[in-house]
Amino acid sequence: MFSVVVVCQSPSRPRLLPGCRTHTLTNFGIFIAFQKIFTLIVCRKSKYVVVYILFYLLFLTVLLSIRVRFILPKRDNSSSCRSQTEIQLFVNRLDSVESVLPYEYDVFDFCKDEKEKRPSENLGQVLFGERIESSPYKFKFKSAATCQPVCTKTYKKDSKLDAAKLDFLKMGMQLNYQHHWIIDNMPVTWCYDVEDNQKYCNPGFPIGCLVTDGGIAKDACVINAEFNKKNTFYVFNHVDIKISYHSGESEGWTGDRLVAATLEPKSIKHAVDKPPSCDNGSPMEVPVEFKEDVSITYTYSVTFVENNDIKWASRWDYILVSMPHTNIQWFSIMNSLVIVLFLSGMVAMIMLRTLHKDIARYNQVDQEDAQEESGWKQVHGDVFRPPRKGMLLSVFLGQGTQIFIMTFITLFLACLGFLSPANRGALMTCAVVLWVLLGTPAGYVSARLYKTFGGEKWKTNVLLTALLCPGIVFADFFLMNLILWVEGSSAAIPFGTLVAILAMWFGISVPLTFIGAYFGFKKAAIEQPVRTNQIPRQIPEQSFFTKPIPGIIMGGILPFGCIFIQLFFILNSIWSHQMYYMFGFLFLVFIILLITCSEATILLCYFHLCAEDYHWWWRSFLTSGFTAVYLFVYAVHYFFSKLQIIGAASTILYFGYTMIMVLIFFLFTGTIGFFACFWFVNKIYSVVKVD
């Protein structure tokens, strides 16, 4: 026996921290599970270990998905603030739902920090185009300030440079570009009331808004009745910032911790030669036509409010709870998942009963009567005949295995809270690093299957495994990056980062792929349960539903039905700049997708074998891989029905990045279907008697 003791202790005195209190049940479950697994290993019941681990992971995922708070940072490792401590406000890139092109804060003509600081950014932040820098908005903790000037920007009508700067600012307001400010690693949110008396906290706020020449108030201009002048922009040049903090006096520790930061943007026209006044001023108007000089004074006010109801460990909750479309009907989602599970169970039960009867009939004593029967046994001499283009299939399967393992580990770590929204860029960084380090399984699977197919060009196989699919993704990504670079977007990857990615690819992933391929070719080919005839069997005329194309098209419907709801949230997080945090539920959907891809492919493979069509190798891969085609169709529907993207560059970028996602998903689902079908075919032909 062994025991594990976990002690959570703060600097002041031993106590259970908020995060530890949340995880008591989870930690106990993990402890019991490890004890059970250890007992099974000691008792040499290894076949039950895998089943128990899979069952426990599924149970743990359901448990964790119930509480949104689990995936948030729960470690009480914050730093305390004291009076007169300087609070640094950072600014991030500006983005828009009407454009795929984000821009750095410095690209717009806003107030700049004279002593600009840029915190170090990880690989994921760089790939997503995040550019964080310090801002000129500086204030002291617990020191309230009212209408403090930051800077004044003046645009002369005779200056072409000023006209270009003002035009770019107008473009940002017309496309509803959003500021993203950060205090203490938390987004500064703009909270306002929406339908049904609900409050929505937006992690960004707009530069300004536009009233068209037809008098239509666009975007944020609807919040103020004074924004009514036609053909006029209104700049939000003032912000009222409210910072909430949790005091430690009543809990036995000194200092205060920031738990929320909100603001309210306002448009106020300040007098040029007088100190700024923020009381009942007229809005700051910028005419569409630049006919006279324009001066914009940026100001801010800040207040501090004590709020001991919010703990530091749960300070993200108010943002995530109010995210749009996250308060969906969980009952309907769980109902759809239960239906999918029910259908999968029915399919499995029918398959087992039918196969049991088939095997009993084929193994009967009277072999002459059995030979007269038609069915999947009749193609036993051809079912393991190597497929055409076996090289390409093995390469796809090697890459699909790499993607599958990467996805599984990434989602599992996300469920444990390591890749929460508070850890900016951690999700993408983890995925890229895992993909680089998983070159060995890709090379091994590709080489082993290629050897099983009877291939001899092992050098070509290894090179294609290491370079083909990653090369396609990198070429697409490089072209998209060129467009971003031409447009001057902050999402353009710096040249040094591109060199680093290439170095990781050729310096780590490719050698690991060669190592895996070496061991794959060194191993013997996978032994088949039946011999393959020298002369191929003629395939009889097939009905419409047993032909390849209809079966492949039908095969992707059920798996896509499992993911399309989660796909909506994922696309929202990517293109509508919303936070995605439902990793527990996503991991559950991942398991359901794994099951449905496997069972749908096995079911269709069984029907084709019963029709004496033994060309199942490529068909099993394409049947579940066709789910990616439905994903692309849904992405097209999402583009035209949900997004407001305009411009050729943004449209090309959207579909360019979508093609990368479709290719990755195609390899991922196709690999699941192939190996499920490969196991099924080996299993059924190993239990029948063949002369």
C-alpha positions as CSV (number, residue, x, y, z in Angstrom):
1,M,0.0,0.0,0.0
2,F,1.0,3.5,-0.5
3,S,-0.5,6.9,0.3
4,V,-0.4,10.4,-1.1
5,V,-0.6,13.5,1.1
6,V,-1.4,16.9,-0.6
7,V,-0.9,20.0,1.5
8,C,-2.0,23.4,0.4
9,Q,-0.4,26.2,2.3
10,S,-0.4,30.0,2.0
11,P,2.4,32.3,3.2
12,S,0.5,33.3,6.3
13,R,-0.8,30.1,7.8
14,P,-1.7,26.5,6.7
15,R,-5.1,26.5,5.2
16,L,-7.0,24.9,2.3
17,L,-6.8,27.3,-0.7
18,P,-9.9,28.0,-2.9
19,G,-8.5,26.0,-5.7
20,C,-7.8,23.0,-3.5
21,R,-11.3,23.1,-2.1
22,T,-12.7,22.8,-5.5
23,H,-10.7,19.8,-6.5
24,T,-11.3,17.6,-3.3
25,L,-13.6,15.2,-5.0
26,T,-11.5,15.0,-8.2
27,N,-8.2,14.4,-6.3
28,F,-9.9,11.6,-4.3
29,G,-11.2,10.0,-7.5
30,I,-7.7,10.2,-9.1
31,F,-6.2,8.6,-6.0
32,I,-8.7,5.7,-6.0
33,A,-8.2,5.1,-9.7
34,F,-4.4,4.9,-9.5
35,Q,-4.8,2.4,-6.6
36,K,-7.1,0.3,-8.7
37,I,-4.8,0.4,-11.8
38,F,-1.8,-0.5,-9.6
39,T,-3.7,-3.5,-8.2
40,L,-4.6,-4.7,-11.6
41,I,-1.0,-4.5,-12.8
42,V,0.3,-6.4,-9.7
43,C,-2.3,-9.1,-10.3
44,R,-1.2,-9.3,-13.9
45,K,-4.6,-8.5,-15.3
46,S,-3.2,-6.2,-18.0
47,K,-6.1,-6.5,-20.4
48,Y,-8.4,-5.0,-17.7
49,V,-6.0,-2.1,-17.1
50,V,-6.7,-0.5,-20.5
51,V,-10.4,-0.9,-20.2
52,Y,-10.4,0.6,-16.7
53,I,-8.2,3.5,-17.8
54,L,-10.5,4.3,-20.7
55,F,-13.6,4.0,-18.5
56,Y,-12.1,6.2,-15.8
57,L,-11.0,8.9,-18.3
58,L,-14.6,9.0,-19.7
59,F,-16.0,9.3,-16.2
60,L,-13.5,12.0,-15.2
61,T,-14.3,14.0,-18.3
62,V,-18.0,14.0,-17.6
63,L,-17.4,15.0,-14.0
64,L,-15.1,17.8,-15.0
65,S,-17.3,19.1,-17.7
66,I,-20.1,19.7,-15.2
67,R,-18.2,22.5,-13.5
68,V,-16.9,25.3,-15.7
69,R,-14.6,26.4,-12.9
70,F,-12.5,23.3,-13.1
71,I,-10.7,24.4,-16.2
72,L,-9.8,27.8,-14.8
73,P,-6.6,28.6,-13.0
74,K,-7.2,27.5,-9.4
75,R,-3.7,27.9,-7.9
76,D,-3.7,30.7,-5.5
77,N,-0.3,32.1,-6.7
78,S,-1.4,35.7,-7.2
79,S,0.7,38.6,-6.1
80,S,-0.8,41.0,-3.5
81,C,-1.2,44.7,-4.1
82,R,-0.7,47.4,-1.6
83,S,-1.6,51.1,-1.6
84,Q,0.3,53.2,-4.1
85,T,1.5,50.1,-6.0
86,E,1.7,51.0,-9.7
87,I,-0.7,49.1,-11.9
88,Q,0.4,48.4,-15.4
89,L,-2.2,48.3,-18.1
90,F,-1.1,46.3,-21.2
91,V,-2.7,46.5,-24.7
92,N,-3.1,43.7,-27.1
93,R,-3.8,43.6,-30.8
94,L,-7.0,45.0,-32.2
95,D,-9.4,42.7,-34.2
96,S,-12.8,42.7,-35.8
97,V,-15.6,40.3,-36.6
98,E,-15.8,42.0,-40.0
99,S,-12.2,41.3,-40.9
100,V,-9.7,38.5,-40.4
101,L,-6.8,41.0,-40.3
102,P,-5.7,42.0,-36.7
103,Y,-3.5,45.0,-36.2
104,E,-1.1,46.0,-33.5
105,Y,-2.0,48.8,-31.2
106,D,0.9,51.0,-32.6
107,V,-0.5,50.7,-36.1
108,F,-3.4,53.0,-35.1
109,D,-2.6,56.5,-34.1
110,F,-3.3,56.1,-30.4
111,C,-1.3,57.3,-27.3
112,K,2.0,55.5,-27.0
113,D,4.0,54.6,-24.0
114,E,7.3,56.4,-24.0
115,K,9.0,53.5,-22.1
116,E,7.3,50.7,-24.1
117,K,7.7,47.2,-22.6
118,R,6.8,44.0,-24.5
119,P,6.4,40.9,-22.3
120,S,7.8,37.7,-23.8
121,E,5.3,35.8,-25.9
122,N,5.2,32.1,-26.4
123,L,4.9,30.3,-29.8
124,G,1.1,30.0,-29.6
125,Q,0.6,33.8,-29.0
126,V,2.9,34.6,-32.0
127,L,1.0,32.1,-34.3
128,F,-2.3,33.6,-33.2
129,G,-1.1,37.1,-33.8
130,E,-1.1,38.4,-30.3
131,R,1.1,41.4,-29.7
132,I,1.1,42.7,-26.1
133,E,2.8,45.9,-25.1
134,S,2.6,48.4,-22.3
135,S,0.3,51.4,-22.5
136,P,0.5,55.0,-21.4
137,Y,-2.5,54.4,-19.0
138,K,-0.7,54.2,-15.6
139,F,-2.3,54.6,-12.2
140,K,-1.6,53.8,-8.5
141,F,-3.6,51.1,-6.6
142,K,-6.4,52.7,-4.5
143,S,-5.7,56.1,-5.9
144,A,-8.8,57.2,-7.8
145,A,-8.4,59.6,-10.7
146,T,-10.9,61.6,-12.7
147,C,-10.6,62.7,-16.3
148,Q,-6.8,62.3,-16.5
149,P,-5.4,63.3,-19.8
150,V,-3.2,60.8,-21.7
151,C,-2.4,62.6,-24.9
152,T,-3.8,64.8,-27.7
153,K,-3.7,63.8,-31.3
154,T,-4.0,66.6,-33.9
155,Y,-4.7,66.0,-37.6
156,K,-4.0,68.8,-40.0
157,K,-6.1,68.9,-43.1
158,D,-3.1,70.0,-45.2
159,S,-0.9,67.0,-44.2
160,K,-1.1,63.9,-46.2
161,L,0.5,61.9,-43.3
162,D,-2.2,63.1,-40.9
163,A,-4.9,62.3,-43.5
164,A,-3.6,58.8,-43.9
165,K,-3.5,58.2,-40.1
166,L,-7.1,59.6,-39.7
167,D,-8.3,57.4,-42.6
168,F,-6.9,54.3,-41.0
169,L,-8.6,55.3,-37.7
170,K,-11.9,55.7,-39.6
171,M,-11.4,52.3,-41.3
172,G,-11.0,50.8,-37.8
173,M,-14.2,52.4,-36.6
174,Q,-16.1,51.4,-39.8
175,L,-15.1,47.8,-39.4
176,N,-15.8,47.8,-35.6
177,Y,-12.2,47.0,-34.5
178,Q,-12.0,46.2,-30.8
179,H,-9.4,47.2,-28.2
180,H,-8.2,44.4,-25.9
181,W,-6.7,45.7,-22.6
182,I,-5.1,43.6,-19.9
183,I,-4.6,44.2,-16.2
184,D,-3.0,41.6,-14.0
185,N,-3.3,39.0,-16.8
186,M,-7.1,39.6,-16.9
187,P,-9.0,41.1,-19.8
188,V,-10.5,44.5,-19.1
189,T,-14.1,43.9,-19.9
190,W,-17.0,46.1,-21.1
191,C,-20.2,44.9,-19.4
192,Y,-23.6,45.9,-20.6
193,D,-27.2,44.7,-20.5
194,V,-28.5,42.6,-23.4
195,E,-31.8,40.7,-24.0
196,D,-33.8,39.2,-21.1
197,N,-32.1,41.4,-18.6
198,Q,-28.8,39.5,-18.9
199,K,-25.4,41.1,-18.6
200,Y,-22.8,40.4,-21.2
201,C,-19.1,41.2,-20.5
202,N,-17.2,41.7,-23.7
203,P,-13.4,41.2,-23.3
204,G,-12.9,44.1,-25.8
205,F,-14.4,47.5,-26.6
206,P,-14.7,49.4,-29.9
207,I,-12.5,52.2,-31.2
208,G,-15.6,54.1,-32.2
209,C,-18.7,53.8,-34.4
210,L,-20.3,55.2,-37.5
211,V,-23.6,56.8,-38.3
212,T,-24.2,56.3,-42.0
213,D,-25.4,59.0,-44.4
214,G,-28.8,57.4,-44.2
215,G,-28.9,58.0,-40.4
216,I,-28.4,54.4,-39.4
217,A,-26.4,54.0,-36.2
218,K,-24.0,51.0,-36.7
219,D,-22.5,48.8,-34.0
220,A,-21.8,50.7,-30.7
221,C,-23.5,53.9,-31.9
222,V,-26.8,52.5,-30.8
223,I,-25.9,52.9,-27.1
224,N,-26.2,56.7,-27.1
225,A,-29.0,58.8,-28.5
226,E,-26.6,61.7,-29.0
227,F,-24.8,59.7,-31.7
228,N,-27.3,60.8,-34.4
229,K,-25.4,63.1,-36.8
230,K,-25.4,61.6,-40.3
231,N,-22.2,60.6,-42.1
232,T,-20.1,61.0,-38.9
233,F,-17.7,58.9,-36.9
234,Y,-17.8,58.9,-33.1
235,V,-14.5,58.1,-31.3
236,F,-14.4,56.5,-27.9
237,N,-11.6,58.7,-26.5
238,H,-12.5,58.3,-22.8
239,V,-12.8,55.3,-20.5
240,D,-14.2,54.9,-17.0
241,I,-12.2,52.1,-15.5
242,K,-13.4,50.3,-12.4
243,I,-11.1,47.8,-10.6
244,S,-12.4,45.4,-8.0
245,Y,-10.1,43.9,-5.4
246,H,-10.4,41.3,-2.7
247,S,-9.0,42.3,0.7
248,G,-7.1,39.9,2.8
249,E,-7.6,41.6,6.2
250,S,-10.6,39.5,7.2
251,E,-8.8,36.3,6.1
252,G,-5.6,36.7,7.9
253,W,-3.3,37.7,5.1
254,T,-2.0,41.1,4.2
255,G,-2.5,42.9,0.9
256,D,-5.2,43.0,-1.8
257,R,-5.8,41.0,-4.9
258,L,-7.3,42.2,-8.1
259,V,-10.4,40.2,-9.0
260,A,-12.1,42.2,-11.8
261,A,-11.4,45.1,-14.2
262,T,-14.3,46.7,-16.2
263,L,-14.6,49.8,-18.1
264,E,-17.2,51.9,-19.9
265,P,-16.1,53.7,-23.2
266,K,-17.4,57.2,-23.8
267,S,-17.0,59.8,-26.5
268,I,-16.3,63.2,-25.1
269,K,-15.2,66.3,-27.0
270,H,-12.6,68.2,-24.9
271,A,-11.6,71.8,-25.3
272,V,-8.3,72.2,-26.9
273,D,-6.8,75.0,-24.7
274,K,-8.4,74.0,-21.4
275,P,-8.0,71.2,-18.9
276,P,-10.2,68.3,-20.0
277,S,-13.6,68.0,-18.4
278,C,-15.6,64.8,-18.6
279,D,-19.0,66.1,-17.3
280,N,-21.8,66.1,-19.8
281,G,-19.6,67.0,-22.8
282,S,-20.8,66.6,-26.3
283,P,-19.5,63.5,-28.2
284,M,-16.2,63.6,-30.1
285,E,-17.2,63.8,-33.8
286,V,-15.0,63.0,-36.7
287,P,-16.6,63.8,-40.1
288,V,-16.3,61.3,-42.9
289,E,-15.0,64.1,-45.1
290,F,-11.7,65.5,-43.8
291,K,-12.3,69.3,-44.4
292,E,-11.0,70.8,-41.2
293,D,-8.4,70.1,-38.5
294,V,-9.3,67.5,-36.0
295,S,-8.0,67.2,-32.4
296,I,-8.7,64.1,-30.3
297,T,-7.8,64.2,-26.6
298,Y,-7.7,60.8,-24.9
299,T,-8.6,60.7,-21.1
300,Y,-9.4,58.1,-18.5
301,S,-11.0,57.9,-15.0
302,V,-10.3,55.1,-12.6
303,T,-12.0,53.9,-9.4
304,F,-11.3,51.1,-6.9
305,V,-14.0,49.0,-5.3
306,E,-13.6,46.4,-2.6
307,N,-15.4,43.1,-3.4
308,N,-14.7,40.2,-1.1
309,D,-17.5,38.1,-2.7
310,I,-15.2,37.2,-5.6
311,K,-12.2,34.9,-4.8
312,W,-9.0,35.3,-6.8
313,A,-9.2,31.7,-7.9
314,S,-12.6,32.2,-9.5
315,R,-12.2,35.7,-10.9
316,W,-12.7,34.6,-14.5
317,D,-16.2,33.2,-13.8
318,Y,-18.1,36.4,-14.4
319,I,-16.6,36.7,-17.9
320,L,-17.1,33.2,-19.0
321,V,-20.7,32.9,-17.6
322,S,-21.8,35.9,-19.6
323,M,-20.2,34.8,-22.9
324,P,-22.7,34.8,-25.7
325,H,-24.2,31.5,-26.7
326,T,-22.5,29.7,-23.8
327,N,-25.7,29.6,-21.7
328,I,-27.1,27.2,-24.3
329,Q,-29.6,24.4,-23.4
330,W,-27.2,21.8,-22.0
331,F,-30.1,19.3,-21.8
332,S,-30.5,19.4,-25.6
333,I,-26.8,18.8,-26.1
334,M,-26.7,15.9,-23.7
335,N,-29.9,14.5,-25.3
336,S,-28.2,14.5,-28.7
337,L,-25.2,12.8,-27.3
338,V,-27.4,10.2,-25.6
339,I,-29.1,9.5,-28.9
340,V,-25.7,9.1,-30.6
341,L,-24.6,6.7,-27.9
342,F,-27.9,4.8,-28.1
343,L,-27.6,4.4,-31.9
344,S,-24.0,3.3,-31.5
345,G,-25.0,0.7,-29.0
346,M,-27.7,-0.6,-31.3
347,V,-25.3,-0.8,-34.2
348,A,-22.8,-2.7,-32.0
349,M,-25.5,-5.1,-30.8
350,I,-26.8,-5.8,-34.3
351,M,-23.3,-6.4,-35.5
352,L,-22.4,-8.8,-32.8
353,R,-25.6,-10.8,-33.2
354,T,-25.4,-11.0,-37.0
355,L,-21.7,-11.8,-36.9
356,H,-22.3,-14.6,-34.3
357,K,-24.9,-16.2,-36.6
358,D,-22.6,-15.8,-39.7
359,I,-19.6,-17.4,-37.9
360,A,-21.7,-20.2,-36.6
361,R,-23.1,-20.9,-40.1
362,Y,-19.7,-20.7,-41.8
363,N,-18.1,-23.1,-39.2
364,Q,-20.8,-25.7,-39.5
365,V,-19.9,-29.3,-40.2
366,D,-21.5,-29.5,-43.6
367,Q,-19.0,-27.4,-45.5
368,E,-20.6,-28.0,-48.9
369,D,-23.8,-26.2,-47.9
370,A,-21.7,-23.4,-46.4
371,Q,-19.8,-22.9,-49.6
372,E,-23.0,-22.3,-51.4
373,E,-23.8,-19.4,-49.2
374,S,-22.7,-15.9,-50.3
375,G,-21.2,-13.5,-47.8
376,W,-18.0,-12.1,-46.4
377,K,-16.4,-15.5,-46.0
378,Q,-16.3,-16.0,-49.8
379,V,-13.7,-13.2,-50.2
380,H,-11.3,-14.5,-47.6
381,G,-8.7,-15.1,-50.3
382,D,-8.8,-11.5,-51.4
383,V,-9.7,-9.4,-48.4
384,F,-6.0,-8.8,-47.4
385,R,-4.9,-8.2,-51.0
386,P,-2.6,-5.0,-50.8
387,P,-4.5,-1.9,-51.9
388,R,-3.6,0.4,-54.8
389,K,-1.5,3.4,-53.9
390,G,-0.5,1.7,-50.7
391,M,2.4,4.1,-50.3
392,L,0.0,7.1,-50.1
393,L,-2.4,5.3,-47.7
394,S,0.4,4.4,-45.3
395,V,1.7,8.0,-45.3
396,F,-1.8,9.3,-44.5
397,L,-2.2,6.8,-41.7
398,G,1.2,7.7,-40.2
399,Q,0.3,11.4,-40.2
400,G,-3.2,10.6,-38.9
401,T,-1.7,8.7,-36.0
402,Q,0.5,11.6,-35.1
403,I,-2.4,14.0,-35.2
404,F,-4.6,11.6,-33.1
405,I,-2.1,11.3,-30.3
406,M,-1.4,15.0,-30.4
407,T,-5.2,15.8,-30.1
408,F,-5.8,13.3,-27.3
409,I,-2.9,14.6,-25.1
410,T,-3.8,18.3,-25.8
411,L,-7.4,17.8,-24.9
412,F,-6.6,15.8,-21.8
413,L,-4.2,18.5,-20.6
414,A,-6.8,21.2,-21.4
415,C,-9.3,19.2,-19.2
416,L,-6.8,19.4,-16.3
417,G,-6.7,23.2,-16.6
418,F,-3.2,23.6,-17.9
419,L,-4.4,25.2,-21.1
420,S,-7.1,27.5,-19.8
421,P,-7.8,31.0,-21.3
422,A,-5.6,32.5,-18.6
423,N,-2.6,30.8,-20.1
424,R,-2.5,32.8,-23.3
425,G,-1.3,30.8,-26.3
426,A,-0.7,27.6,-24.3
427,L,-3.1,25.5,-26.3
428,M,-1.4,26.2,-29.7
429,T,2.1,25.9,-28.1
430,C,1.2,22.6,-26.6
431,A,-0.2,21.3,-29.9
432,V,2.7,22.3,-32.0
433,V,5.3,21.0,-29.6
434,L,3.5,17.7,-29.3
435,W,3.2,17.3,-33.0
436,V,7.0,17.9,-33.4
437,L,7.8,15.3,-30.7
438,L,5.4,12.7,-32.1
439,G,7.3,12.1,-35.3
440,T,8.3,8.6,-34.1
441,P,4.8,7.1,-34.0
442,A,4.1,8.6,-37.4
443,G,7.2,7.0,-39.0
444,Y,6.6,3.7,-37.2
445,V,3.0,3.3,-38.3
446,S,3.7,4.4,-41.8
447,A,6.7,2.0,-42.2
448,R,5.0,-1.0,-40.6
449,L,1.8,-0.7,-42.8
450,Y,3.8,0.0,-45.9
451,K,5.9,-3.2,-45.3
452,T,2.6,-5.1,-44.7
453,F,1.4,-3.8,-48.1
454,G,4.5,-5.4,-49.6
455,G,6.2,-2.1,-50.4
456,E,10.0,-1.9,-50.9
457,K,10.7,1.8,-51.5
458,W,11.3,2.6,-47.8
459,K,13.2,5.8,-48.4
460,T,10.4,7.3,-50.4
461,N,7.9,6.2,-47.7
462,V,9.9,7.9,-44.9
463,L,10.4,11.1,-46.8
464,L,6.7,11.4,-47.8
465,T,5.7,10.7,-44.2
466,A,7.9,13.4,-42.9
467,L,7.3,16.0,-45.6
468,L,4.1,15.5,-47.6
469,C,1.2,16.5,-45.3
470,P,3.3,18.9,-43.1
471,G,4.6,20.5,-46.4
472,I,1.1,21.1,-47.6
473,V,0.1,22.7,-44.4
474,F,3.2,24.8,-44.3
475,A,2.8,25.9,-47.9
476,D,-0.8,27.0,-47.2
477,F,0.3,28.7,-44.0
478,F,3.1,30.5,-45.8
479,L,0.8,31.8,-48.5
480,M,-1.6,33.1,-45.9
481,N,1.3,34.7,-44.0
482,L,2.3,36.5,-47.2
483,I,-1.2,38.0,-47.5
484,L,-1.0,39.1,-43.8
485,W,2.4,40.6,-44.4
486,V,1.2,42.6,-47.5
487,E,-1.8,43.9,-45.5
488,G,0.5,44.9,-42.6
489,S,-1.4,42.7,-40.1
490,S,0.0,41.8,-36.7
491,A,-0.9,38.2,-37.4
492,A,1.9,38.0,-39.9
493,I,4.5,35.6,-38.5
494,P,8.0,37.2,-38.1
495,F,10.7,35.7,-40.3
496,G,12.6,34.5,-37.2
497,T,9.5,32.5,-36.0
498,L,9.2,30.9,-39.4
499,V,12.8,29.9,-39.3
500,A,12.3,28.5,-35.8
501,I,9.3,26.5,-37.0
502,L,11.3,25.1,-39.9
503,A,14.1,24.2,-37.5
504,M,11.7,22.3,-35.3
505,W,10.3,20.5,-38.3
506,F,13.5,19.5,-40.0
507,G,15.7,19.4,-36.8
508,I,13.4,17.4,-34.5
509,S,10.3,16.0,-36.3
510,V,12.0,14.7,-39.4
511,P,14.8,12.8,-37.5
512,L,12.2,11.4,-35.1
513,T,10.2,10.2,-38.1
514,F,13.2,8.4,-39.5
515,I,13.8,6.8,-36.1
516,G,10.2,5.5,-36.0
517,A,10.4,4.3,-39.6
518,Y,13.6,2.4,-38.8
519,F,11.9,0.4,-36.0
520,G,8.8,0.0,-38.2
521,F,10.8,-1.6,-41.1
522,K,12.8,-3.6,-38.7
523,K,9.7,-5.3,-37.3
524,A,8.1,-8.1,-39.3
525,A,5.1,-7.4,-41.4
526,I,1.7,-7.7,-39.7
527,E,0.6,-11.3,-40.0
528,Q,-2.7,-11.8,-41.7
529,P,-5.1,-14.5,-40.4
530,V,-5.8,-15.9,-44.0
531,R,-3.7,-16.4,-47.1
532,T,-4.2,-14.2,-50.2
533,N,-5.0,-16.0,-53.5
534,Q,-2.8,-15.3,-56.5
535,I,-5.6,-14.6,-58.8
536,P,-8.0,-11.8,-57.8
537,R,-11.7,-12.7,-57.4
538,Q,-14.2,-11.0,-59.6
539,I,-16.4,-8.6,-57.7
540,P,-20.1,-9.1,-58.5
541,E,-22.4,-6.3,-59.6
542,Q,-23.1,-4.0,-56.7
543,S,-26.3,-2.3,-55.7
544,F,-26.5,1.5,-55.4
545,F,-25.9,1.6,-51.6
546,T,-23.0,-0.8,-51.7
547,K,-21.1,1.2,-54.3
548,P,-18.1,3.1,-53.0
549,I,-19.2,6.7,-53.4
550,P,-22.7,6.4,-51.7
551,G,-21.2,4.5,-48.8
552,I,-18.4,7.0,-48.3
553,I,-20.9,9.9,-48.4
554,M,-23.2,8.2,-45.9
555,G,-20.3,7.3,-43.6
556,G,-19.5,10.8,-42.5
557,I,-23.1,11.9,-41.5
558,L,-23.2,10.3,-38.1
559,P,-19.8,11.4,-36.9
560,F,-20.5,15.0,-38.1
561,G,-23.7,14.9,-36.1
562,C,-21.7,14.5,-32.9
563,I,-19.5,17.5,-33.5
564,F,-21.4,20.2,-35.3
565,I,-22.6,21.9,-32.0
566,Q,-19.1,22.0,-30.6
567,L,-17.9,23.1,-34.0
568,F,-20.0,26.2,-33.8
569,F,-18.3,27.2,-30.5
570,I,-14.9,26.4,-31.9
571,L,-15.5,28.6,-35.0
572,N,-16.8,31.3,-32.8
573,S,-13.7,31.3,-30.7
574,I,-11.5,31.5,-33.8
575,W,-13.3,33.9,-36.0
576,S,-15.6,35.9,-33.6
577,H,-12.8,36.2,-31.0
578,Q,-14.7,34.6,-28.2
579,M,-13.1,32.6,-25.4
580,Y,-13.4,28.8,-25.6
581,Y,-13.3,27.1,-22.3
582,M,-15.5,24.0,-22.5
583,F,-12.6,21.5,-22.8
584,G,-14.2,18.9,-20.5
585,F,-17.3,18.7,-22.8
586,L,-15.1,18.8,-25.9
587,F,-13.1,15.8,-24.6
588,L,-16.3,13.9,-24.2
589,V,-17.3,14.8,-27.7
590,F,-13.9,13.6,-28.8
591,I,-14.6,10.2,-27.3
592,I,-18.0,10.0,-28.9
593,L,-16.5,11.0,-32.3
594,L,-14.0,8.2,-31.8
595,I,-16.7,5.7,-31.2
596,T,-19.1,6.8,-34.0
597,C,-16.3,7.0,-36.6
598,S,-15.2,3.4,-35.7
599,E,-18.7,1.9,-35.6
600,A,-20.0,3.7,-38.8
601,T,-16.9,2.5,-40.7
602,I,-17.2,-1.1,-39.4
603,L,-20.9,-1.2,-40.2
604,L,-20.4,-0.1,-43.8
605,C,-17.3,-2.3,-44.2
606,Y,-19.4,-5.3,-43.1
607,F,-22.1,-4.5,-45.7
608,H,-19.5,-4.2,-48.5
609,L,-17.8,-7.5,-47.5
610,C,-21.2,-9.2,-47.4
611,A,-21.7,-7.9,-51.0
612,E,-18.4,-9.6,-51.8
613,D,-16.5,-6.4,-52.4
614,Y,-13.1,-6.7,-50.8
615,H,-11.7,-3.3,-51.6
616,W,-12.0,-2.0,-48.0
617,W,-8.5,-0.5,-47.4
618,W,-9.1,2.9,-48.9
619,R,-12.8,2.8,-48.4
620,S,-12.5,2.5,-44.6
621,F,-10.2,5.5,-44.6
622,L,-12.4,7.6,-46.8
623,T,-15.7,6.7,-45.1
624,S,-14.9,8.3,-41.8
625,G,-12.5,10.8,-43.4
626,F,-15.5,12.2,-45.4
627,T,-16.6,13.9,-42.2
628,A,-14.0,16.5,-43.1
629,V,-16.1,17.3,-46.2
630,Y,-19.1,18.0,-44.1
631,L,-16.9,20.2,-41.9
632,F,-15.9,22.2,-44.9
633,V,-19.5,22.6,-46.0
634,Y,-20.5,23.8,-42.5
635,A,-17.6,26.3,-42.5
636,V,-18.9,27.7,-45.8
637,H,-22.4,28.0,-44.2
638,Y,-20.9,29.6,-41.2
639,F,-19.0,32.1,-43.3
640,F,-22.1,33.3,-45.2
641,S,-24.7,33.1,-42.4
642,K,-22.8,34.0,-39.2
643,L,-19.9,36.2,-40.1
644,Q,-19.8,39.7,-41.5
645,I,-16.4,39.4,-43.1
646,I,-15.8,41.7,-46.1
647,G,-12.8,42.1,-48.3
648,A,-11.0,39.8,-50.6
649,A,-8.0,39.4,-48.3
650,S,-10.1,38.4,-45.3
651,T,-12.1,35.9,-47.5
652,I,-9.0,34.2,-48.8
653,L,-7.5,34.0,-45.3
654,Y,-10.7,32.5,-43.9
655,F,-10.9,29.7,-46.5
656,G,-7.1,29.2,-46.5
657,Y,-7.0,28.5,-42.8
658,T,-10.2,26.4,-43.1
659,M,-8.5,24.2,-45.7
660,I,-5.7,23.5,-43.1
661,M,-8.3,22.5,-40.5
662,V,-10.1,20.3,-43.1
663,L,-6.9,18.5,-44.1
664,I,-6.0,17.8,-40.4
665,F,-9.5,16.6,-39.6
666,F,-9.5,14.4,-42.7
667,L,-6.3,12.6,-41.6
668,F,-7.6,12.4,-38.1
669,T,-11.0,10.8,-38.7
670,G,-9.7,8.7,-41.6
671,T,-7.1,7.1,-39.4
672,I,-9.7,6.3,-36.8
673,G,-12.0,4.6,-39.3
674,F,-9.1,2.6,-40.9
675,F,-7.7,1.1,-37.8
676,A,-11.2,0.3,-36.4
677,C,-12.0,-1.5,-39.7
678,F,-8.5,-3.1,-39.8
679,W,-9.1,-4.6,-36.3
680,F,-12.6,-5.7,-37.3
681,V,-11.6,-7.5,-40.5
682,N,-8.6,-9.3,-38.8
683,K,-10.9,-10.3,-36.0
684,I,-13.7,-11.9,-38.1
685,Y,-11.4,-13.7,-40.4
686,S,-9.4,-15.2,-37.6
687,V,-12.4,-17.0,-36.1
688,V,-13.7,-18.8,-39.2
689,K,-12.5,-22.1,-40.6
690,V,-10.9,-21.7,-44.0
691,D,-9.8,-24.7,-46.1
